[in-house]
């Protein structure tokens, strides 16, 4: 009798875990969609800002700043 109770409890726990995994999976899909929507909107807004800055006649357009890349050091030069 005790083994049947354990089997029933294990089945209930497995069903609960499966239901939770499905909910989390759906939530992950929604979060991914939201992430890509926000990335798209950010790109659109950045393009709009660039266009608006270029249309302003009272201000010269600023040159885009480029981050300094780290210097390349070949590993063979470090070995002696």
C-alpha positions in Angstrom: 0.0 0.0 0.0 2.8 2.4 0.8 4.4 1.8 -2.6 1.2 2.9 -4.3 1.1 6.1 -2.3 4.7 6.8 -3.3 3.8 6.1 -6.9 0.8 8.5 -6.7 2.9 11.2 -5.1 5.6 10.8 -7.8 3.0 11.1 -10.5 1.6 14.2 -9.0 5.0 15.7 -8.6 5.8 14.9 -12.2 2.6 16.4 -13.5 3.2 19.6 -11.5 6.8 19.8 -12.8 5.5 19.4 -16.4 2.9 22.1 -16.0 5.4 24.5 -14.5 7.9 23.7 -17.3 5.2 24.5 -19.9 4.4 27.8 -18.2 8.0 28.8 -18.0 8.5 27.9 -21.7 5.6 30.1 -22.8 7.0 32.9 -20.6 10.4 32.6 -22.2 8.9 32.8 -25.7 7.1 36.0 -24.7 10.3 37.5 -23.2 12.2 36.7 -26.4 9.6 38.4 -28.5 9.7 41.4 -26.3 13.4 41.6 -26.4 13.5 41.5 -30.2 10.7 44.1 -30.4 12.6 46.4 -28.2 15.8 45.9 -30.2 13.9 46.8 -33.4 12.4 49.9 -31.8 15.8 51.0 -30.5 17.2 50.8 -34.0 14.3 52.8 -35.4 14.7 55.4 -32.7 18.4 55.7 -33.3 17.9 56.1 -37.0 15.3 58.8 -36.3 17.7 60.7 -34.0 20.4 60.6 -36.7 18.0 61.9 -39.3 16.8 64.7 -37.0 20.4 65.7 -36.1 21.3 65.8 -39.8 18.3 68.0 -40.6 19.3 70.7 -38.1 20.9 73.5 -40.0 22.2 75.4 -36.9 24.5 72.6 -35.9 27.2 70.8 -37.8 26.9 67.1 -37.8 29.2 65.4 -35.3 31.5 62.8 -36.6 30.7 59.4 -35.3 33.0 58.4 -32.5 34.8 55.1 -32.9 35.9 53.2 -29.8 39.6 52.6 -29.7 40.3 49.0 -30.5 42.8 47.2 -28.2 46.2 46.7 -29.7 46.8 43.3 -31.2 49.7 41.4 -29.5 50.6 38.1 -31.2 51.2 35.3 -28.7 54.4 34.4 -30.4 55.9 37.7 -29.3 55.2 36.9 -25.7 56.9 33.6 -25.8 60.7 33.7 -25.5 
